[in-house]
Each structure stands twice: as C-alpha cells, then as structure tokens.
Amino acid sequence: QVQLVESGGGLVQAGGSLRLSCAASGRTFSTYNMGWFRQAPGKEREFVAAITRSTGSTYYADSVKARFTISRDNAKNTVYLQMNDLKPEDTAVYYCAADAQRIPTTTLVDYWGQGTQVTVSS
C-alpha cells in the first residue's frame, strides 16, 4: 500500500512558476514508476509527466514539454513537478500517481493522491 500526498499548488499569474511535490509513504518508493496527471473542470483526467523507477527516464505530454520538469528524490520518497511559464490552460487539479509495473502515462495506475489545485490567472 502506498499513500501519496501532493502539495505546492496555488494561484499564480500567467508566465509564473510553481513546484508541486508528492510525498509517498512506505519504504518502497524507489520501486514505483511515478507520474503527474491533471483534471480541469468538465474534462477528463489527462497525463502530464512520468518518471521511471529504475533509470529515471522521463515522459511528457506535448502540451507541457519544455515548460514542465518531473524529477524524483528516492531518499526523500518524493516526486516533483516543476512548472514554468504557466498558462491559464494549465489550470486544473494536479494528481500524483504511482504504479509498480507500468509507466503511468494512462489513468490505469495503482495509486492516486488526493490532488492539489493549480490556478493560473491571465
């Protein structure tokens, strides 16, 4: 069982930056592939970024490439999402996800966090 707790969301102006954190419980964090998803009002949850458990390879949605960076610190059981040059269309609830086998690029994952709100004003 893994519990995920996101933090770092908030209100920011367009062009600004935020860093989201996701703290995971348990001693097996390093064995999970980790990901970030987001869900805007009235829309489906969508993939944002993922990082693998072994090599630390990263994957991004086209809409966030070159603006967002996912990273992980296995010693701190934490995965991060650095978001730069934020746009109003980035407004959503951001969710952390963990999966023991799959790279979390779809919503079929083992565990979800509770989400953190990111609001970008124009």
Disulfide bonds with the S-S distance in Angstrom:
Cys22-Cys96 2.12
